[in-house]
Amino acid sequence: MAETMQTRTIPSSGEKLPVVGLGTWQTFDVGEDAAARAPLGEVLRTLFDNGGKVIDSSPMYGRSEGVVGDLLTAMQAHARAFVATKVWTSGKAQGEAQMRESMRRLQHRPIDLMQIHNLLDWRTHLATLRAWKAEGLVRHLGITHYSPSAHGELEAVMRAEPLDFVQLNYALDDRAAERRLLPLARERGMAVLVNMPFGGGGLLRRLSARPLPDFAQEIGCASWAQLCLKFLLGHPAVTCVIPGTRRPQHMADNARAGFGPVPDAAMRERMAALVG
């Protein structure tokens, strides 16, 4: 039997998601130039070829939504993708208009996951999203943030509202989510997308000057990127990690973290000790 990327179940729907996906902040914000878009098409192809499918974007990410939509259409790959984006504005009418524009740019309907970006006007948008989910315009709904300073507000919304997903920051050197948010997501039956899985990029730069520890081989890690992602996937609440890249070789490297064993609690402590 061929080796396949691991999957984890979305609690609210029972759908299985591959555990390594793709973020598009900055990396997919390019113009119409075919030369600029070509490597991004290869990034998507590499994601799919390795069994991944989650692609996360936002209207906050410049032209990223349109680039993703155009590339998926050119590749005839919409059926292979789980497309997540966000609403990032205030007001009911403004939110509806922005989400419809995202659908147009992404050329993907229904949207697999629509999230309230950084909790902006979340009460208004959550009411809209529940109605849209009932109408079949979106398949899952959720909330997001990227800063530990917002974890208290994330926690309050997670406790108060039924949600399909929460997206949050979590990395080997940024473990605040482990205290309350990840256990709460499991308790409340919410899937978790992890943004900033490399600590915003600084983590890999610091680690890359050092040799991989010998124990990395025990969990099939051939790079620091794989080790950092495997650490996150070792937490049972994490559904999918979404590192961003514009380089196909980095996408291939990241995707390999979704194969083979994940670290147990003891191994994760050894990994965490690498950053103090």
N, C-alpha and C positions, 0 to 999 in steps of 0.2 A: 504494500500500500504506500503511495507517495506521501511524503511528509507535507503537512499543511499547516498554515498559520493557526494558532489557537484562536478560539472564539469564546466570548462570554455573553451571557444572556441579558437582554434588557428586561428588568423585572416586570415592568408594566405591560409589555406586549408579548414577551416570550421570544422575540426575534433575537437571533444570534449575530453578534458583531465581531469581526476580526479585531484583535487587540492592538494593532498598530495602524494608525491612520496618518493623516496629513493636515497640518495647519497651513494657511495661506497668507498670514500677516506679513507684509513687506515683500515676501518672495514672489508672489503672483501679481504684484502691482506693477505691471508693465504695459506698454502701449500696444499698438496694432502691428508693430514690426514683427515679421515672421521669424527673424533670427533671434529675437528676444523670447519669443514664445516657444521655439522649438525644444529647448531643454526642459521646459515646463511640461510639454506634452510627454516627453520621455520620463519625467518624474511620475506623472499619472500612470503611464504604461507600466512602469516599474512597480508602483503600488499595487496595481491590479494583478500583475504577473506573479507577485509574491502572496497573493491572497487577501490583500487589504482592500478596503472599500470606503472608509470614512474620510470625507473631505470637509473641512471646517472653514467657513469664511464669514464675512461681515460687510455691511455697507461702510463701516469704518475703515476698511482695508483698501481704500482707493478703488482701483479698477479690478481688484482680484475676482470679484463675483463674475464680472463679464468675461474675464479671461478663462476662468474655470468652465463657465457655460459654453463658450465657443469651442474650447478644446474637447470637452466631453461630446459635444455634438459632432465635431469633425471626426472623432474617434469612434462614433456610434457606441459610446460607453455609458450612457446614462443608466442603463439597466444594471451595470456593474457597480454603481456608486451609491453610497449612502451620503446624501448631501445635507450638511448642516450649515445654517447661517443664523443671522441675528437681526433683531430690531433695535435700533439705537437712535431714538428720538423721543420727544414728549408729545402727548396728545393722542386721542383715539384716531382721528382722521389722518393725522400725520403718520402714525404707526401703520395703519392699513395701507396708505399710499406707499410707504417705504417697503413694506413686505411684498406688495404686488410688484414693485420695481425689482426687488431681489429675485422674484420668480421669473420675471422677464429676462433679467441678465443671466441668471443661472440656467434658463431654458429647461427647468426641472420642476415638474408638477405631478403630484404634490411634493412639497419640501419634506424631506424625511425628518428633519429636526429644526424647529424654529426656537431660538433662544432669546431671552431678554438680556441684551448686552449690558454688563456692569450694573444690572438692576435698575436701569434708568426708567422711571415711571412704570415700575413693574406691575402695580395693581391694575392700571389701565390696560396694559398690553396683555396681561394674563387673562383678563376677561375676554378680550378679542381672540386670543389664541385658543381658549377653550371652545368658543363658538366656531372658529375655523377648523379645529380638530373634528368637531362633530359634523361639519360640512365636508370633510375630506380634503381640505386645502393643505393641511399639515398633518403629519403622521404622529409626531411626538413633539412635546414642548418642554422647555427648561429655562434655567437661569444661569448666568455666568458672572464671574469676576476673576481678576488676575492678581489681586493685592491682598496680603495677609490682613491689612487694616480693615478690609471689608468682610472678614470672616464672620464677625458677629452678626452683621446684617444678613449674610447668606444663611447662617444658622437659623435666624428668626424666621425667614421666609420658608426654609425647608421644614421647619417644625409646624408652620401654620398652613401650608398649602400642599396639596398632592401634586407632584411633578414627575415627569418621566426621566428627566436628566438634570444634573447639575454639572457645570464645567468650572474647574478651579485650578489654581496654581499649586504644583506639588513637584518637588525635585529632591534629589539626594541631599542637597544642602538647603532645602526649604521644606521642612517637615511639619509645619504648623497645621496642615490639614489633617494630620493623623490624630490630633488631640480630640476634636469633636466632629468635624465635618464628615470624614470618611466613615466613622462608626454610625453617624446619624443617617448617612445615605443608605447604608445596609439596612438599618432599622426601618427606614421609611420606604424601602423598595425603589430607590432611585439609581439609575445608571450614572456612572461618573466618567466624564471626559477630562483628561489632564492636559492643561496648557502649560507652557513654559517648563517642559520636562527636563530641560538642561539648565535650569536656573537663569534663563535669559541669555544663555550663551557663555557666560563667564565660567561656569562650572567646567565645561569641556576644555576651555583654554587652560585652566589651572591644572587639570588632570593630565592633559596630553603630554606634558613634559616628563611624566613618570611612566615607568613600565606597568603594564597590566599586572595585577596580583596573580599569583599562581592559581588561586582558587577560582578565578574567572572561568577556567576550563571546565570546572565541575558543572557549570550551568550553561555551557556552550557559548560563552562570550568571547568574541575575537576582537573587540574594540571597546574603548571607553564609552562610546555612544550606546552600544548594546548593553553594557553593564549598568549604565544609568537608567536606561529604559526597563531593563529586567528588574531592577530594584523596585520601581513603581508597580510593575505587573505582579510583583510578589505580594502586594497588598490585595486582599480578596475583594475590597470594595471597588477597585479600579476596573472599569470596563474597557477603556481604550485610551491610549496615549496619542497625542497629535503633534509631534514635532514638525516644525516647518523647515523646508529646504527648497532650493532651486536647482540642486545638483542631483542627477539621477543616481550617481554612485553613493551619495549620502542617503538617498531614499532606500537603496538596496541594503545598505548597512543597517539603517534603522529598522527596516522590516525584519531582519534576521532576529531581532529581539523577540519577535512573536513566535519563534520556533523553539522547540526543545523545552527543558525544564525551567521552572521559575524558582527563585530562591525561597527557602523556608525562613522562618523567623530568625533562627540562629545565623543563617547565611546573611540575611538582611542586616543584622547588627554588625557583622564583619564588614559589609559593604559600607554602612554608615560611618564606621570608624575611619574610613579612608579620608573623610573630609572633616573629622573631628566633631 
